[in-house]
């Protein structure tokens, strides 16, 4: 699913409204959790509130 170019309302419709403030330029979503890691999706918005960059980070728990 391509998220680049979508606005904030479309993102809320697709991914839901987690604890992301509307005025923030970076939103995060926890997309997967297991017993030793969590995967997060980060969306960065441009000045017109469209997704300019999307990336994923994995955090491991040791």
C-alpha positions as CSV (number, residue, x, y, z in Angstrom):
1,X,0.0,0.0,0.0
2,X,1.5,3.3,-1.0
3,X,1.2,6.0,1.6
4,X,3.4,8.7,-0.1
5,X,1.3,11.6,-1.3
6,X,-1.7,10.9,1.0
7,X,-3.0,13.6,3.3
8,X,-3.6,13.2,7.1
9,X,-7.3,12.4,6.8
10,X,-6.6,9.6,4.4
11,X,-3.9,8.2,6.7
12,X,-6.4,8.2,9.6
13,X,-8.9,6.4,7.4
14,X,-6.3,3.7,6.4
15,X,-4.3,3.3,9.6
16,X,-6.5,4.7,12.4
17,X,-6.0,7.5,14.8
18,X,-3.3,6.6,17.3
19,X,-1.8,9.2,19.7
20,X,-0.7,11.5,16.9
21,X,-1.4,15.2,17.1
22,X,-2.8,16.9,14.0
23,X,-0.2,19.7,14.1
24,X,2.9,17.3,14.3
25,X,4.9,16.8,11.1
26,X,5.9,13.2,12.1
27,X,3.4,10.5,13.0
28,X,4.2,7.0,14.3
29,X,2.3,3.8,14.3
30,X,3.1,0.5,16.1
31,X,2.4,-2.0,13.3
32,X,3.8,-5.3,14.8
33,X,4.7,-6.5,18.3
34,X,6.2,-9.8,19.4
35,X,7.9,-10.9,22.6
36,X,11.3,-9.6,21.6
37,X,10.6,-6.7,19.2
38,X,8.3,-4.0,18.0
39,X,8.0,-2.6,14.5
40,X,7.1,1.1,14.1
41,X,6.0,3.0,11.0
42,X,7.0,6.6,10.8
43,X,5.3,9.1,8.4
44,X,6.8,12.5,7.8
45,X,4.5,15.2,6.3
46,X,5.4,18.2,4.2
47,X,4.2,21.8,4.7
48,X,0.9,20.9,2.8
49,X,0.2,17.9,5.2
50,X,0.9,15.2,2.6
51,X,3.2,12.3,3.3
52,X,6.6,13.1,2.0
53,X,8.6,10.2,3.6
54,X,7.6,6.9,5.2
55,X,10.0,4.5,6.9
56,X,10.0,1.6,9.3
57,X,12.1,1.0,12.4
58,X,12.4,-2.1,14.5
59,X,13.2,-1.9,18.2
60,X,14.5,-5.0,20.0
61,X,14.1,-5.8,23.7
62,X,17.0,-7.6,25.3
